[in-house]
Amino acid sequence: MTMTTHIGPTAQLEAKGISVKLGRSQVLHAVDFTATSGKVTAIVGPNGSGKTTLLRAMTGEVPHGGQVRLNGVDVANLKPWELAAIRAVQPQNSSIAFPFTVLEIVRLGLSAGLSAADSSVPLQALGTVGLSGFAGRMYQDLSGGEQQRVQLARVITQVWEPVVDGAPRWLILDEPVASLDIGHQFTVMDLARSYAARGGGVVAVMHDLNLTAMFADHMVLMEAGQVAATGSPAEVLTDATLARTYGCPIPVNTTPPIEIPFLLPQARAALPAQAR
C-alpha cells in the first residue's frame, strides 16, 4: 500500500470564540483560529500563552465555550468514531501503563482509523519516522525521543491516507519534536510537510521558531490566551511582534536568496544592556 497522491478540495479546521476557564483562571479569551488543508499551521508562543489549551479545546479534551468545525461540520455533532476517521491527535505526553511492543502501540492507530484491512500500514508508518526494525522491541525500553516517534507512527497509521473520498484528513500534533535531536526533528517536519503537500491538514504546537519558519505555511502566535498575530512566517516573525510577545528583543534575519526568516538568540548578547 502506498500513500495516495490524490489531492482533494481544501477544507478547514475552524474555531470560533473559543474560551476556556480552568479553575478560577481564564486561560483562553474568545480565540478564533483557522487552519487550511494542504498547509502546515503552527501554533507558537511563550510558555503559558494557551497553545496546548487551544489545541486540547479543538480536540474536545477540555470543556470550552465557542464552536469548532472540521471540514465544515460542527465537531459537537460527530460521534467519536467519525472524528477518529477524520483526524488523529498526538498529545504532548503519552503514558503507557502496561508492557506493549512497538508494533502493538502503532497498531492502535488501525483500530481508530480506516486502514485496518491493510496490516502493512504500521510497519510502513514506523519506516516514515525512522524506526524500521523496531517493531518487536518493548515500548518501555525505548528512549523518550524514540517513544515520541512511535506515538507519531501511531497517529499517522490512523489517518494514513491524507485524502479519502475527496475529504482531507488531519494530523494534530502537540510539540511533536520536543524530545528529538535535530536530525529526527527534520524527519518529523518533513513528514508533516509531505502530508500537507498531498492534501491533508497539519496543525502543530511548536516552540522552535526557526524550525517553524522553515516548515510552516501559516503561523498563529499566542499571547496570554489570545491571538497576538497570524499569517505567514515572514508576517508573524518580526522584531516588534516577538519582542512584545516574548518580553525580550529577538532579532529576526532573512537568508538570501530564499528569504526564510531566522532568529539568532546569540545576537541578544551584542545589544546594549539597557535594551535586553
Backbone as CSV, one residue per row, in Angstrom:
resi,resn,N_x,N_y,N_z,CA_x,CA_y,CA_z,C_x,C_y,C_z
1,MET,0.848,-1.197,0.000,0.000,0.000,0.000,0.875,1.236,0.000
2,THR,0.573,2.174,-0.849,1.325,3.418,-0.897,0.407,4.570,-0.541
3,MET,1.001,5.629,-0.021,0.210,6.808,0.301,-0.364,7.419,-0.965
4,THR,-1.601,7.902,-0.861,-2.260,8.484,-2.022,-1.577,9.773,-2.451
5,THR,-1.655,10.066,-3.727,-1.171,11.344,-4.224,-2.339,12.213,-4.661
6,HIS,-3.576,11.684,-4.470,-4.764,12.470,-4.827,-4.948,13.615,-3.858
7,ILE,-5.137,14.787,-4.355,-5.376,15.951,-3.517,-6.794,16.443,-3.762
8,GLY,-7.610,16.390,-2.724,-8.997,16.801,-2.832,-9.150,18.289,-2.616
9,PRO,-10.400,18.769,-2.506,-10.638,20.188,-2.279,-10.154,20.597,-0.898
10,THR,-9.791,21.859,-0.751,-9.333,22.323,0.552,-10.499,22.375,1.529
11,ALA,-10.196,22.148,2.789,-11.172,22.252,3.865,-10.458,22.883,5.043
12,GLN,-11.201,23.142,6.107,-10.614,23.884,7.213,-10.937,23.267,8.560
13,LEU,-10.044,23.525,9.514,-10.319,23.357,10.928,-10.542,24.764,11.455
14,GLU,-11.763,25.045,11.883,-12.137,26.395,12.296,-12.594,26.399,13.755
15,ALA,-12.095,27.342,14.504,-12.550,27.554,15.875,-13.029,28.993,16.002
16,LYS,-14.190,29.159,16.582,-14.777,30.493,16.739,-15.090,30.752,18.205
17,GLY,-14.530,31.823,18.731,-14.845,32.256,20.078,-14.514,31.238,21.153
18,ILE,-13.360,30.564,21.026,-13.002,29.520,21.981,-12.527,30.143,23.300
19,SER,-13.253,29.834,24.358,-12.910,30.305,25.692,-12.778,29.102,26.616
20,VAL,-11.746,29.119,27.443,-11.510,28.031,28.388,-11.185,28.631,29.748
21,LYS,-11.874,28.123,30.766,-11.591,28.510,32.139,-11.195,27.267,32.908
22,LEU,-10.002,27.261,33.499,-9.507,26.142,34.291,-9.412,26.613,35.737
23,GLY,-10.284,26.057,36.602,-10.382,26.563,37.959,-10.887,27.990,37.924
24,ARG,-10.158,28.896,38.541,-10.544,30.309,38.536,-9.841,31.106,37.446
25,SER,-8.994,30.432,36.670,-8.199,31.140,35.660,-8.843,31.059,34.288
26,GLN,-8.993,32.205,33.646,-9.458,32.259,32.270,-8.232,32.064,31.376
27,VAL,-8.126,30.892,30.750,-6.923,30.538,30.003,-7.002,30.998,28.554
28,LEU,-8.171,30.885,27.946,-8.382,31.354,26.574,-9.520,32.363,26.549
29,HIS,-9.341,33.419,25.756,-10.307,34.511,25.709,-10.886,34.646,24.305
30,ALA,-11.969,33.942,24.025,-12.692,34.085,22.751,-11.749,34.029,21.552
31,VAL,-10.979,32.951,21.445,-9.979,32.808,20.389,-10.621,32.314,19.099
32,ASP,-10.273,32.956,17.989,-10.641,32.488,16.657,-9.398,31.884,16.002
33,PHE,-9.591,30.770,15.313,-8.459,30.044,14.726,-8.926,29.374,13.444
34,THR,-8.073,29.407,12.417,-8.380,28.719,11.163,-7.118,28.062,10.618
35,ALA,-7.232,26.789,10.283,-6.168,26.068,9.575,-6.772,25.488,8.311
36,THR,-6.013,25.490,7.237,-6.493,25.035,5.941,-5.754,23.779,5.521
37,SER,-6.495,22.804,4.986,-5.850,21.588,4.496,-4.892,21.925,3.363
38,GLY,-3.873,21.089,3.208,-2.835,21.364,2.228,-1.745,22.265,2.760
39,LYS,-1.861,22.657,4.044,-0.878,23.545,4.659,-0.499,23.034,6.042
40,VAL,0.696,23.429,6.484,1.128,23.200,7.858,0.880,24.484,8.638
41,THR,0.030,24.386,9.645,-0.272,25.530,10.501,0.368,25.307,11.860
42,ALA,1.191,26.247,12.295,1.893,26.133,13.568,1.324,27.111,14.578
43,ILE,1.105,26.619,15.794,0.687,27.459,16.914,1.919,27.666,17.790
44,VAL,2.331,28.916,17.950,3.542,29.223,18.707,3.224,30.257,19.776
45,GLY,4.183,30.459,20.678,4.014,31.463,21.717,4.780,31.096,22.962
46,PRO,4.884,32.022,23.911,5.620,31.759,25.150,4.946,30.679,25.986
47,ASN,5.669,30.168,26.975,5.070,29.237,27.918,3.858,29.886,28.593
48,GLY,2.788,29.110,28.717,1.600,29.623,29.382,0.733,30.528,28.537
49,SER,1.018,30.626,27.240,0.243,31.527,26.380,-1.073,30.910,25.915
50,GLY,-1.255,29.593,26.120,-2.522,28.968,25.745,-2.448,28.077,24.526
51,LYS,-1.239,27.764,24.056,-1.094,26.971,22.831,-1.727,25.585,22.969
52,THR,-1.273,24.843,23.974,-1.776,23.479,24.150,-3.236,23.484,24.569
53,THR,-3.640,24.448,25.373,-5.051,24.528,25.764,-5.937,24.746,24.547
54,LEU,-5.513,25.583,23.617,-6.275,25.787,22.391,-6.385,24.482,21.614
55,LEU,-5.261,23.778,21.490,-5.282,22.505,20.773,-6.226,21.516,21.451
56,ARG,-6.147,21.428,22.780,-6.978,20.482,23.523,-8.454,20.865,23.467
57,ALA,-8.748,22.156,23.396,-10.136,22.578,23.230,-10.665,22.164,21.863
58,MET,-9.845,22.336,20.835,-10.289,21.997,19.484,-10.461,20.494,19.286
59,THR,-9.754,19.689,20.103,-9.896,18.233,20.004,-10.851,17.680,21.052
60,GLY,-11.491,18.563,21.817,-12.512,18.129,22.763,-11.990,17.572,24.061
61,GLU,-10.721,17.841,24.396,-10.141,17.291,25.622,-10.384,18.163,26.844
62,VAL,-10.759,19.411,26.657,-11.112,20.278,27.783,-12.433,20.983,27.464
63,PRO,-13.279,21.192,28.484,-14.532,21.928,28.255,-14.233,23.342,27.775
64,HIS,-15.057,23.835,26.880,-14.797,25.154,26.314,-16.086,25.775,25.810
65,GLY,-16.046,27.083,25.701,-17.100,27.793,25.010,-16.700,28.028,23.572
66,GLY,-17.673,28.311,22.710,-17.388,28.535,21.299,-17.645,27.298,20.465
67,GLN,-17.324,27.381,19.197,-17.631,26.312,18.243,-16.381,25.888,17.487
68,VAL,-16.285,24.591,17.226,-15.202,24.036,16.411,-15.820,23.289,15.246
69,ARG,-15.362,23.604,14.048,-15.852,22.941,12.839,-14.679,22.300,12.109
70,LEU,-14.873,21.087,11.651,-13.836,20.354,10.924,-14.403,19.918,9.592
71,ASN,-13.750,20.335,8.511,-14.251,20.066,7.155,-15.704,20.509,7.010
72,GLY,-16.024,21.639,7.647,-17.346,22.221,7.518,-18.400,21.676,8.447
73,VAL,-18.050,20.727,9.322,-19.023,20.095,10.202,-18.710,20.448,11.656
74,ASP,-19.730,20.817,12.411,-19.572,21.084,13.833,-19.159,19.786,14.523
75,VAL,-17.986,19.777,15.176,-17.488,18.536,15.779,-18.401,18.042,16.901
76,ALA,-19.218,18.939,17.462,-20.160,18.523,18.503,-21.204,17.555,17.960
77,ASN,-21.383,17.548,16.650,-22.367,16.660,16.021,-21.757,15.367,15.505
78,LEU,-20.455,15.175,15.710,-19.772,13.982,15.219,-19.555,12.983,16.352
79,LYS,-19.780,11.709,16.068,-19.511,10.652,17.033,-17.993,10.435,17.130
80,PRO,-17.508,9.877,18.238,-16.058,9.663,18.386,-15.436,8.891,17.226
81,TRP,-16.114,7.852,16.719,-15.535,7.070,15.634,-15.497,7.877,14.340
82,GLU,-16.456,8.805,14.186,-16.435,9.660,12.995,-15.265,10.642,13.059
83,LEU,-15.021,11.193,14.241,-13.875,12.083,14.411,-12.568,11.331,14.201
84,ALA,-12.487,10.101,14.734,-11.260,9.308,14.610,-10.942,8.979,13.167
85,ALA,-11.957,8.943,12.320,-11.741,8.656,10.905,-11.234,9.882,10.145
86,ILE,-11.383,11.068,10.741,-11.020,12.313,10.070,-9.701,12.876,10.578
87,ARG,-9.487,12.763,11.903,-8.292,13.395,12.447,-7.654,12.530,13.529
88,ALA,-6.320,12.633,13.608,-5.553,11.898,14.608,-4.771,12.901,15.439
89,VAL,-4.717,12.661,16.745,-4.127,13.615,17.677,-2.946,12.979,18.402
90,GLN,-1.801,13.644,18.349,-0.646,13.235,19.149,-0.491,14.215,20.301
91,PRO,-0.772,13.772,21.545,-0.637,14.681,22.686,0.823,14.942,23.012
92,GLN,1.037,15.893,23.893,2.399,16.244,24.294,3.079,15.097,25.026
93,ASN,2.313,14.371,25.844,2.850,13.241,26.587,1.889,12.068,26.495
94,SER,2.435,10.867,26.360,1.627,9.650,26.312,2.200,8.656,27.314
95,SER,1.363,8.218,28.239,1.803,7.279,29.272,1.190,5.909,29.004
96,ILE,2.025,4.889,28.933,1.581,3.519,28.714,1.818,2.723,29.992
97,ALA,0.737,2.199,30.589,0.841,1.551,31.899,1.262,0.093,31.814
98,PHE,1.026,-0.551,30.672,1.304,-1.978,30.549,2.361,-2.208,29.474
99,PRO,3.072,-3.338,29.540,4.112,-3.606,28.537,3.520,-3.950,27.171
100,PHE,3.915,-3.188,26.167,3.498,-3.435,24.792,4.730,-3.367,23.900
101,THR,4.672,-4.086,22.801,5.716,-3.918,21.798,5.438,-2.654,20.999
102,VAL,6.448,-2.188,20.295,6.296,-1.014,19.439,5.181,-1.242,18.422
103,LEU,5.166,-2.425,17.800,4.141,-2.704,16.786,2.750,-2.676,17.392
104,GLU,2.595,-3.186,18.595,1.273,-3.166,19.231,0.795,-1.746,19.479
105,ILE,1.713,-0.858,19.863,1.343,0.551,20.065,0.894,1.169,18.746
106,VAL,1.674,0.963,17.697,1.357,1.585,16.412,0.051,1.025,15.854
107,ARG,-0.200,-0.261,16.075,-1.426,-0.873,15.559,-2.688,-0.313,16.211
108,LEU,-2.554,0.369,17.341,-3.715,1.019,17.940,-4.324,2.039,16.978
109,GLY,-3.479,2.605,16.118,-3.991,3.550,15.126,-4.901,2.903,14.105
110,LEU,-4.688,1.611,13.847,-5.568,0.909,12.899,-6.972,0.791,13.460
111,SER,-7.085,0.515,14.753,-8.402,0.310,15.339,-9.224,1.586,15.340
112,ALA,-8.551,2.736,15.293,-9.263,4.007,15.293,-9.418,4.592,13.897
113,GLY,-8.706,4.048,12.923,-8.716,4.630,11.586,-9.462,3.798,10.570
114,LEU,-9.165,4.056,9.299,-9.868,3.391,8.202,-8.968,2.436,7.442
115,SER,-7.774,2.150,7.982,-6.803,1.338,7.253,-6.636,-0.051,7.853
116,ALA,-7.629,-0.501,8.646,-7.485,-1.756,9.381,-7.328,-2.961,8.466
117,ALA,-7.818,-2.868,7.236,-7.732,-4.008,6.324,-6.316,-4.238,5.813
118,ASP,-5.436,-3.271,5.968,-4.072,-3.392,5.458,-3.103,-3.461,6.632
119,SER,-2.665,-4.659,6.966,-1.799,-4.845,8.127,-0.381,-4.338,7.899
120,SER,-0.045,-3.938,6.670,1.299,-3.444,6.397,1.479,-1.984,6.793
121,VAL,0.386,-1.268,7.045,0.471,0.160,7.322,1.330,0.476,8.549
122,PRO,1.169,-0.219,9.696,2.013,0.126,10.848,3.504,0.035,10.563
123,LEU,3.930,-0.989,9.827,5.354,-1.113,9.515,5.804,0.015,8.597
124,GLN,4.959,0.375,7.652,5.301,1.500,6.786,5.383,2.793,7.588
125,ALA,4.459,2.961,8.538,4.460,4.168,9.366,5.727,4.239,10.208
126,LEU,6.168,3.107,10.750,7.418,3.095,11.504,8.593,3.506,10.622
127,GLY,8.573,3.082,9.372,9.620,3.483,8.447,9.650,4.976,8.215
128,THR,8.474,5.609,8.152,8.423,7.050,7.890,9.004,7.866,9.035
129,VAL,9.021,7.303,10.251,9.570,8.049,11.388,10.965,7.557,11.769
130,GLY,11.561,6.763,10.901,12.932,6.315,11.120,13.079,5.210,12.136
131,LEU,12.049,4.370,12.287,12.097,3.289,13.274,11.887,1.916,12.630
132,SER,12.325,1.745,11.421,12.286,0.423,10.797,13.111,-0.544,11.649
133,GLY,12.597,-1.741,11.872,13.302,-2.727,12.673,13.002,-2.647,14.161
134,PHE,12.175,-1.697,14.573,11.846,-1.545,15.986,10.552,-2.260,16.379
135,ALA,9.855,-2.885,15.446,8.510,-3.399,15.694,8.439,-4.333,16.893
136,GLY,9.440,-5.203,17.063,9.389,-6.195,18.125,9.951,-5.732,19.453
137,ARG,10.488,-4.523,19.512,11.066,-4.040,20.767,9.975,-3.589,21.728
138,MET,10.270,-3.631,23.022,9.307,-3.193,24.022,9.301,-1.669,24.085
139,TYR,8.105,-1.122,24.084,7.946,0.328,24.084,8.650,0.957,25.288
140,GLN,8.525,0.336,26.461,9.096,0.895,27.678,10.626,0.929,27.653
141,ASP,11.248,0.142,26.778,12.709,0.100,26.711,13.298,1.187,25.818
142,LEU,12.459,1.941,25.163,12.937,2.957,24.225,13.263,4.258,24.946
143,SER,14.071,5.078,24.304,14.346,6.419,24.818,13.094,7.283,24.669
144,GLY,13.100,8.433,25.340,11.957,9.337,25.238,11.689,9.781,23.811
145,GLY,12.753,10.092,23.067,12.585,10.520,21.679,12.057,9.411,20.795
146,GLU,12.506,8.173,21.039,12.010,7.035,20.265,10.543,6.775,20.576
147,GLN,10.164,6.879,21.838,8.754,6.709,22.200,7.888,7.770,21.529
148,GLN,8.413,8.989,21.451,7.662,10.059,20.805,7.430,9.749,19.328
149,ARG,8.422,9.178,18.671,8.261,8.834,17.255,7.334,7.631,17.072
150,VAL,7.324,6.716,18.025,6.358,5.608,17.972,4.937,6.163,18.037
151,GLN,4.707,7.117,18.929,3.375,7.710,19.033,2.999,8.448,17.747
152,LEU,3.976,9.083,17.109,3.696,9.734,15.830,3.332,8.697,14.773
153,ALA,4.046,7.561,14.758,3.704,6.486,13.820,2.282,5.999,14.055
154,ARG,1.872,5.939,15.319,0.502,5.518,15.647,-0.531,6.462,15.039
155,VAL,-0.330,7.777,15.190,-1.327,8.708,14.673,-1.299,8.759,13.146
156,ILE,-0.109,8.571,12.556,-0.037,8.512,11.095,-0.817,7.308,10.575
157,THR,-0.697,6.190,11.275,-1.437,4.992,10.888,-2.936,5.250,10.896
158,GLN,-3.395,6.020,11.854,-4.828,6.296,11.981,-5.374,7.055,10.782
159,VAL,-4.593,7.982,10.241,-5.050,8.792,9.098,-4.042,8.643,7.959
160,TRP,-3.730,7.400,7.616,-2.657,7.095,6.672,-2.834,7.796,5.339
161,GLU,-4.021,7.760,4.797,-4.274,8.456,3.532,-4.659,9.901,3.824
162,PRO,-3.952,10.887,3.291,-4.272,12.287,3.589,-5.635,12.741,3.069
163,VAL,-6.123,12.080,2.034,-7.419,12.430,1.451,-8.194,11.135,1.219
164,VAL,-9.431,11.088,1.686,-10.289,9.926,1.486,-11.631,10.406,0.931
165,ASP,-12.019,9.853,-0.207,-13.280,10.238,-0.865,-13.362,11.755,-1.048
166,GLY,-12.238,12.354,-1.386,-12.200,13.791,-1.654,-12.140,14.668,-0.430
167,ALA,-12.187,14.068,0.789,-12.179,14.862,2.023,-10.811,14.802,2.685
168,PRO,-10.210,15.944,2.979,-8.907,15.955,3.661,-9.021,15.387,5.072
169,ARG,-7.940,14.792,5.548,-7.825,14.320,6.920,-6.729,15.127,7.617
170,TRP,-6.649,14.989,8.945,-5.865,15.936,9.725,-4.930,15.254,10.706
171,LEU,-3.703,15.766,10.784,-2.762,15.436,11.832,-2.710,16.623,12.791
172,ILE,-2.981,16.364,14.077,-2.978,17.411,15.086,-1.927,17.032,16.121
173,LEU,-0.851,17.806,16.192,0.353,17.406,16.911,0.734,18.450,17.961
174,ASP,0.931,17.982,19.194,1.329,18.887,20.271,2.814,18.701,20.562
175,GLU,3.611,19.672,20.152,5.068,19.658,20.311,5.683,18.346,19.809
176,PRO,5.528,18.046,18.533,5.968,16.751,18.006,7.481,16.560,17.946
177,VAL,8.258,17.633,18.103,9.719,17.498,18.016,10.420,17.845,19.325
178,ALA,9.665,17.956,20.408,10.221,18.488,21.652,11.375,17.663,22.205
179,SER,11.328,16.330,22.055,12.354,15.463,22.655,13.364,14.944,21.639
180,LEU,13.364,15.500,20.445,14.130,14.907,19.355,15.398,15.700,19.039
181,ASP,16.435,14.966,18.583,17.631,15.630,18.087,17.324,16.275,16.740
182,ILE,18.230,17.095,16.260,17.958,17.900,15.073,17.650,17.055,13.844
183,GLY,18.349,15.912,13.696,18.091,15.066,12.537,16.682,14.514,12.539
184,HIS,16.225,14.050,13.701,14.880,13.498,13.778,13.815,14.599,13.780
185,GLN,14.181,15.802,14.208,13.262,16.923,14.052,12.955,17.149,12.569
186,PHE,13.990,17.096,11.742,13.774,17.259,10.306,12.952,16.105,9.738
187,THR,13.178,14.878,10.227,12.388,13.735,9.775,10.908,13.974,10.026
188,VAL,10.587,14.420,11.240,9.189,14.650,11.603,8.584,15.802,10.816
189,MET,9.318,16.885,10.682,8.776,18.041,9.974,8.665,17.782,8.476
190,ASP,9.601,17.012,7.908,9.466,16.609,6.505,8.199,15.771,6.312
191,LEU,7.925,14.892,7.273,6.718,14.068,7.206,5.465,14.954,7.235
192,ALA,5.441,15.920,8.143,4.302,16.830,8.234,4.141,17.622,6.938
193,ARG,5.266,18.100,6.414,5.245,18.860,5.168,4.703,18.013,4.008
194,SER,5.128,16.731,3.944,4.670,15.826,2.901,3.176,15.539,3.033
195,TYR,2.719,15.339,4.261,1.293,15.043,4.486,0.425,16.202,3.990
196,ALA,0.849,17.419,4.300,0.099,18.580,3.842,0.180,18.730,2.326
197,ALA,1.361,18.468,1.745,1.531,18.614,0.295,0.631,17.656,-0.475
198,ARG,0.278,16.529,0.158,-0.597,15.558,-0.506,-2.059,15.759,-0.163
199,GLY,-2.379,16.923,0.437,-3.781,17.294,0.607,-4.307,17.250,2.008
200,GLY,-3.558,16.668,2.948,-4.024,16.624,4.328,-3.791,17.942,5.037
201,GLY,-4.354,18.043,6.237,-4.135,19.226,7.059,-3.240,18.885,8.227
202,VAL,-2.363,19.801,8.605,-1.469,19.593,9.743,-1.546,20.823,10.642
203,VAL,-1.812,20.579,11.922,-1.781,21.636,12.935,-0.823,21.176,14.015
204,ALA,0.175,21.992,14.347,1.187,21.588,15.316,1.512,22.726,16.262
205,VAL,1.532,22.410,17.564,2.080,23.340,18.544,3.598,23.222,18.471
206,MET,4.274,24.361,18.348,5.724,24.375,18.177,6.360,25.376,19.136
207,HIS,7.610,25.091,19.537,8.387,26.035,20.336,9.546,26.620,19.540
208,ASP,10.163,25.820,18.674,11.338,26.257,17.927,10.895,27.162,16.779
209,LEU,11.171,28.446,16.906,10.703,29.403,15.900,11.458,29.259,14.585
210,ASN,12.740,28.906,14.645,13.490,28.696,13.412,12.927,27.521,12.621
211,LEU,12.665,26.404,13.302,12.097,25.230,12.643,10.716,25.553,12.093
212,THR,9.943,26.305,12.857,8.613,26.707,12.405,8.710,27.551,11.139
213,ALA,9.660,28.478,11.109,9.821,29.334,9.931,10.170,28.524,8.694
214,MET,10.912,27.430,8.882,11.338,26.607,7.755,10.188,25.782,7.175
215,PHE,9.267,25.313,8.028,8.305,24.318,7.581,6.846,24.784,7.555
216,ALA,6.495,25.806,8.313,5.092,26.195,8.400,4.684,27.079,7.235
217,ASP,3.452,26.874,6.773,2.859,27.780,5.792,2.166,28.938,6.494
218,HIS,1.632,28.637,7.672,0.811,29.613,8.388,1.145,29.516,9.868
219,MET,1.191,30.651,10.561,1.515,30.679,11.981,0.432,31.416,12.751
220,VAL,0.164,30.918,13.955,-0.712,31.612,14.897,0.103,31.830,16.168
221,LEU,0.387,33.079,16.480,1.192,33.425,17.642,0.268,33.768,18.799
222,MET,0.396,33.010,19.897,-0.456,33.203,21.068,0.246,34.041,22.122
223,GLU,-0.540,34.803,22.865,-0.017,35.580,23.990,-1.136,35.762,25.006
224,ALA,-0.922,35.260,26.221,-1.871,35.437,27.327,-3.289,35.021,26.946
225,GLY,-3.405,33.878,26.278,-4.712,33.330,25.962,-5.428,33.979,24.802
226,GLN,-4.705,34.777,24.028,-5.286,35.434,22.866,-4.338,35.302,21.686
227,VAL,-4.857,35.564,20.486,-4.026,35.548,19.280,-3.333,36.897,19.157
228,ALA,-1.990,36.860,19.194,-1.213,38.092,19.083,-0.928,38.452,17.636
229,ALA,-0.785,37.438,16.784,-0.510,37.682,15.364,-0.806,36.401,14.600
230,THR,-1.158,36.550,13.354,-1.396,35.397,12.495,-1.002,35.751,11.071
231,GLY,-0.510,34.755,10.342,-0.080,34.991,8.968,1.059,34.058,8.595
232,SER,1.760,34.379,7.531,2.917,33.605,7.115,4.058,33.824,8.101
233,PRO,5.080,32.951,8.105,6.220,33.196,8.988,6.829,34.579,8.803
234,ALA,6.938,35.044,7.567,7.523,36.357,7.321,6.668,37.471,7.917
235,GLU,5.350,37.257,7.983,4.449,38.273,8.531,4.438,38.265,10.057
236,VAL,4.579,37.088,10.646,4.484,36.962,12.107,5.820,37.214,12.786
237,LEU,6.897,36.697,12.211,8.210,36.779,12.849,8.872,38.116,12.534
238,THR,8.480,39.121,13.275,9.090,40.445,13.149,9.686,40.845,14.492
239,ASP,10.667,41.715,14.457,11.325,42.156,15.691,10.308,42.688,16.697
240,ALA,9.419,43.564,16.235,8.480,44.225,17.147,7.497,43.225,17.753
241,THR,6.951,42.340,16.918,5.958,41.379,17.412,6.578,40.412,18.411
242,LEU,7.760,39.897,18.114,8.397,38.930,19.002,8.853,39.587,20.302
243,ALA,9.371,40.795,20.232,9.800,41.490,21.447,8.611,41.733,22.364
244,ARG,7.490,42.118,21.786,6.290,42.367,22.586,5.752,41.079,23.199
245,THR,5.730,40.000,22.420,5.118,38.750,22.865,5.983,37.995,23.854
246,TYR,7.287,37.927,23.586,8.190,37.150,24.429,8.852,37.970,25.530
247,GLY,8.689,39.294,25.490,9.212,40.137,26.552,10.704,40.355,26.509
248,CYS,11.318,40.129,25.359,12.749,40.400,25.207,13.034,40.599,23.730
249,PRO,14.092,41.328,23.400,14.408,41.535,21.983,14.900,40.245,21.340
250,ILE,14.331,39.907,20.197,14.732,38.724,19.436,14.921,39.165,17.989
251,PRO,16.123,39.516,17.597,16.340,39.993,16.227,15.992,38.919,15.195
252,VAL,15.315,39.331,14.155,14.926,38.434,13.070,15.743,38.782,11.841
253,ASN,16.213,37.769,11.149,17.012,37.970,9.946,16.424,37.139,8.815
254,THR,16.845,37.418,7.594,16.436,36.604,6.448,17.678,36.153,5.703
255,THR,17.592,34.938,5.183,18.731,34.375,4.461,18.498,34.479,2.964
256,PRO,19.349,35.174,2.216,19.204,35.177,0.768,19.602,33.819,0.208
257,PRO,19.030,33.394,-0.932,18.035,34.163,-1.682,16.603,33.761,-1.363
258,ILE,16.367,32.746,-0.505,15.005,32.244,-0.336,14.210,33.003,0.714
259,GLU,14.863,33.846,1.479,14.203,34.754,2.410,13.321,34.039,3.430
260,ILE,13.813,32.930,4.001,13.145,32.307,5.138,13.622,33.019,6.390
261,PRO,12.708,33.582,7.185,13.156,34.268,8.391,13.885,33.312,9.339
262,PHE,14.923,33.803,10.017,15.560,33.003,11.046,15.974,33.921,12.191
263,LEU,16.078,33.329,13.382,16.353,34.098,14.577,17.718,33.723,15.128
264,LEU,18.436,34.715,15.623,19.742,34.481,16.208,19.701,34.941,17.662
265,PRO,19.353,34.043,18.596,19.345,34.446,20.001,20.687,34.986,20.459
266,GLN,21.775,34.508,19.802,23.106,34.983,20.186,23.252,36.491,19.975
267,ALA,22.464,37.042,19.040,22.566,38.469,18.749,22.161,39.325,19.940
268,ARG,21.417,38.735,20.856,20.999,39.480,22.058,22.213,39.929,22.870
269,ALA,23.279,39.115,22.851,24.470,39.448,23.632,25.155,40.711,23.136
270,ALA,24.922,41.042,21.862,25.560,42.217,21.286,24.768,43.502,21.538
271,LEU,23.561,43.379,22.086,22.727,44.559,22.349,23.207,45.264,23.611
272,PRO,23.032,46.565,23.678,23.354,47.280,24.929,22.528,46.721,26.079
273,ALA,23.079,46.716,27.274,22.426,46.107,28.434,21.032,46.650,28.647
274,GLN,20.838,47.962,28.398,19.539,48.566,28.642,18.482,48.113,27.652
275,ALA,18.905,47.506,26.528,17.945,47.057,25.520,17.568,45.594,25.677
276,ARG,18.187,44.872,26.624,17.930,43.433,26.801,16.683,43.179,27.624
